[in-house]
């Protein structure tokens, strides 16, 4: 997850972890670290407050062969880890289908 790395981010990370599977790894980084960290993950999540960086991050995601998702502003604001987890899981599944059927 890429954001501005505030206190709410830590709470959201834990909420996403609680919604996920035990083996899932969820981490948060400042958006400026995307170049050095994104290669370790299956999906790149972008906080809605830093969506302006999506055009710069998308080519990185494409080069790594992973989807990028901007988190829903309402789910993010409510710290709804389950909604974000479910959306990320669906985005990842859709991406895999799209890129394996070609």
QUIWO-V706800 format. One record per residue. N is the residue number from 1. SS is DSSP state (@ for helix, = for strand, . for the rest). NEAR is the number of other ideal C-beta (glycine too) atoms within 12 Angstrom. Layout:
n->(N/N)
ss->(SS/SS)
near->(NEAR/NEAR)
This chain:
n->(1/2/3/4/5/6/7/8/9/10/11/12/13/14/15/16/17/18/19/20/21/22/23/24/25/26/27/28/29/30/31/32/33/34/35/36/37/38/39/40/41/42/43/44/45/46/47/48/49/50/51/52/53/54/55/56/57/58/59/60/61/62/63/64/65/66/67/68/69/70/71/72/73/74/75/76/77/78/79/80/81/82/83/84/85/86/87/88/89/90/91/92/93/94/95/96/97/98/99/100/101/102)
ss->(./=/=/./././@/@/@/@/@/@/@/@/@/@/@/@/@/./././././././././=/=/@/@/@/@/@/@/@/@/@/@/././=/=/=/=/./@/@/@/@/@/@/@/@/@/@/@/@/@/@/@/@/@/././=/=/=/=/././@/@/@/@/@/./././@/@/@/@/@/@/@/@/@/@/@/@/@/@/@/@/@/@/@/@/./.)
near->(44/39/34/23/21/18/13/24/31/19/20/36/32/21/26/34/23/19/24/23/13/9/8/20/17/30/26/35/27/22/32/17/23/33/20/13/21/32/16/16/27/27/37/43/43/38/36/28/24/31/24/15/27/24/15/21/35/21/17/27/32/17/15/22/20/27/31/34/35/32/40/27/18/13/26/35/17/18/26/23/32/20/23/41/31/20/27/36/26/18/27/27/18/17/25/18/13/13/15/10/8/7)
